[in-house]
């Protein structure tokens, strides 16, 4: 009888604990509930950082230097902007399968880097063309080494374009669904893919709230990037 009473008490405790956890989960905001499962990956921020780190030296190489195959390589890096996302997603997935590698967060990140790199390259290259070489040559003639010249002269002049490129890369990576469906897994999903999966069951207030947040982000960030570029262009023109 004592054992049965203890088991009954333990069962009641587990039921109350589960009920409290369920209430706490329901009281959380929709975004917190979505991200609390640990399956939503911060691919947008990581993609923006990686693409910027790759795009700046690549743009410098294409604009400031001449080397064999420069035009071909530049065209290859800009090609994803002209390829349909379905084709790009299937191609990268087949390439990973050919290497006998499973789908993972690394595949998702590589795909988003390939998808967003052309936008950063175009923005940074356009700004770099407008920067006169005389500024860098003057710094070199005064004793600065190439790294100091880049850090003190070139990078500050490129900063608005770099910032705008990061915003474009984050927005495109964060908002992409078509290609991400081929790269995401059950454990590694982006917010749009998660919302797309939730839409198969029903449309809930949670989906409406997340959709509103995504619309605000995907509309406001490109507008901010364009405003920064236009403001800097006016200042440079004066």
PEZI-V493465 format. One line per field, one symbol per residue. ss: DSSP state (a for helix, b for strand, c for the rest). A space follows every 50 residues. Layout:
ss = ???
This chain:
ss = caaaaaaaaaaaaaaaaaaaaaaaaaaccaaaaaaccccbccaaaaaaaa aaaaaaaaaaaaaacccccaaaaaaaaaaaacccaaaaaaaaaaaaaacc ccccaaaaaaaaaaaaaaaaaaaaaaaaacccaaaaaaaaaccccaaaaa aaaaaaaaaaaaaaaaaaaaaaaaaccccaaaacccccbcaaaaaaaaac ccccaaaaaaaaaaaaaaaaaaaaaaaaaaaaaaaaac
